[in-house]
Amino acid sequence: MTTPFRIAIAGLGTVGGDVVKALQSRGAELSQRAGRPLEVVAVSARDRKKSRATDVSSIAWHADAVALAQSNADVVVELIGGEEGAARAVVEAALNARKHVVTGNKALLARHGARLAMLAEEHGRGLKFEAAVAGGIPVVKALRESLIAHGIVAVRGILNGTCNYILTNMEATGRAFEAVLQDAQNLGYAEADPTLDVGGGDTAHKLALLSSLAFGTKPDLERMSVEGIERITTDDIRFAREFGFRIKLLGIARRIGNGIDQRVQPAMVRASTPLADVDGAFNAVVADADAAGPYFFEGRGAGAAPTASAVVADIVDIARGSIGPAFGIPAKSLKSLETAPAGAVSSAFYLRFEVLDLPGVLAEIAGHLAQSQVSIESMIQRGRAHGEPVSIVMITHETAQSAVERALKVIATSDKVRARPCMIPMEAA
Ligand SMILES: NC(=O)c1ccc[n+]([C@@H]2O[C@H](COP(=O)([O-])OP(=O)(O)OC[C@H]3O[C@@H](n4cnc5c(N)ncnc54)[C@H](OP(=O)(O)O)[C@@H]3O)[C@@H](O)[C@H]2O)c1
């Protein structure tokens, strides 16, 4: 009789609860795939009395999640969340106790991933995190194991369902960011404190992991520029449509020269390309595997079932004996990330200026742009009621981002310009 593979689960919330449910309801088939019986031997959460969708009364309960590391489990599944505190303590204790670890915790891994990967390898154990990026989409495994022959040139993705839901709804209804965010909160699609989502931080965590998997570098949040969607207006969305684009919050990591450029930012994506068609709370990732071509992954990036699906896949992988380094190459070989040189990042840009309707204002803006060698491909000017600011929108030719930033810094100081100019890069494809 094959020895069972023993599983301990820390965190029985949205994801943890569904992992237990999947292991209970589909146990026989999953055990066949694992090649040995799968058995949940211990669980932990904060409140034992809380009513839960899944019956865990027959499973050993630990009030202290760190104690799971001392249980007889083979794998500890961390589904508590947060980059420090209990989540970090459980993962470190489990690896130190020579347990495999499966987690969905992007915040923890984006901060401490390189060190935890090292700890896992020192103890000869697996550390898997498919659920940490894009929920049910198996993109971690694809980058770690499948798309390796030719190397990755770039990874781009819509990695935050809340932001994509908000942008899709702003476009569909013509309502402003704040109103749509409020709806999303009422419907439970956005957190009460939405900062991590709409400010781009959550996308940054996921991008740090994708970048590491793609380029063999340590996850690095410091060398990443991060901008959220708070400043996107319905005007921007309407103008984007006029130019044949849609606005998406993208996480982008790409090789430029000897460096890696990592950025989270709203971007203009050409309409009718696969990324532009990703609507609502869906996620998508495009991995450009050089000669092997671009690969497009789309699916549900969050929610109980999709995320639990990724967690269960990792558990079964480890039970089968597939361990391997967390980021695809030995942790000690992960390089520190070198940023791409400033000035090497270039694209066409959408620029919007809110200006006073006065003679000479257009010439002043065009003059500053020309001084920084930024040339304009097309322009739209929309008047408003007398005395109100007008919008001037320009699309530039391909140009260095640093040159556009330089020009905008000067333009923002003009007394004819009413708000910080808006700059959104146009994605080439
Ligand atoms: N939800 C998603 O769609 C999704 C998608 C991708 C990744 N993830 C990641 O998956 C992880 C879990 O997310 P979630 O949405 O399932 O979170 P959640 O619903 O808030 O559940 C968290 C669970 O952790 C337990 N917990 C909190 N502090 C604890 C402690 N000190 N010791 C033991 N247990 C503790 C809670 O206990 P009580 O139940 O007793 O309060 C709860 O069961 C996070 O890292 C998240 O980023 C989630």
The ligand as a Gaussian input file, in Angstrom:
#p B3LYP/6-31G(d) Opt

LIG

0 1
 N       -9.125000      35.117000      -2.578000
 C       -8.590000      35.022000      -3.763000
 O       -9.280000      35.089000      -4.790000
 C       -7.106000      34.825000      -3.921000
 C       -6.552000      34.720000      -5.202000
 C       -5.189000      34.484000      -5.351000
 C       -4.395000      34.390000      -4.223000
 N       -4.945000      34.529000      -2.998000
 C       -4.066000      34.456000      -1.833000
 O       -4.438000      33.348000      -1.021000
 C       -4.197000      33.660000       0.342000
 C       -5.500000      33.482000       1.131000
 O       -6.466000      34.373000       0.624000
 P       -8.022000      34.269000       1.059000
 O       -8.753000      35.158000       0.139000
 O       -8.420000      32.841000       1.169000
 O       -7.968000      34.940000       2.505000
 P       -9.140000      34.948000       3.618000
 O      -10.436000      34.576000       3.029000
 O       -9.000000      36.257000       4.315000
 O       -8.695000      33.774000       4.602000
 C       -7.600000      33.885000       5.462000
 C       -7.625000      32.692000       6.403000
 O       -6.466000      32.780000       7.231000
 C       -6.866000      32.577000       8.590000
 N       -5.938000      33.289000       9.452000
 C       -5.740000      34.614000       9.572000
 N       -4.784000      34.864000      10.483000
 C       -4.380000      33.662000      10.940000
 C       -3.442000      33.252000      11.902000
 N       -2.696000      34.128000      12.576000
 N       -3.297000      31.919000      12.112000
 C       -4.044000      31.017000      11.447000
 N       -4.951000      31.345000      10.527000
 C       -5.122000      32.661000      10.270000
 C       -8.286000      33.108000       8.682000
 O       -8.921000      32.503000       9.797000
 P      -10.496000      32.697000      10.137000
 O      -11.240000      32.033000       8.996000
 O      -10.696000      31.999000      11.411000
 O      -10.710000      34.180000      10.176000
 C       -8.831000      32.648000       7.326000
 O       -9.309000      31.332000       7.423000
 C       -3.641000      35.087000       0.364000
 O       -2.240000      35.046000       0.347000
 C       -4.157000      35.672000      -0.934000
 O       -3.336000      36.709000      -1.444000
 C       -6.281000      34.746000      -2.816000

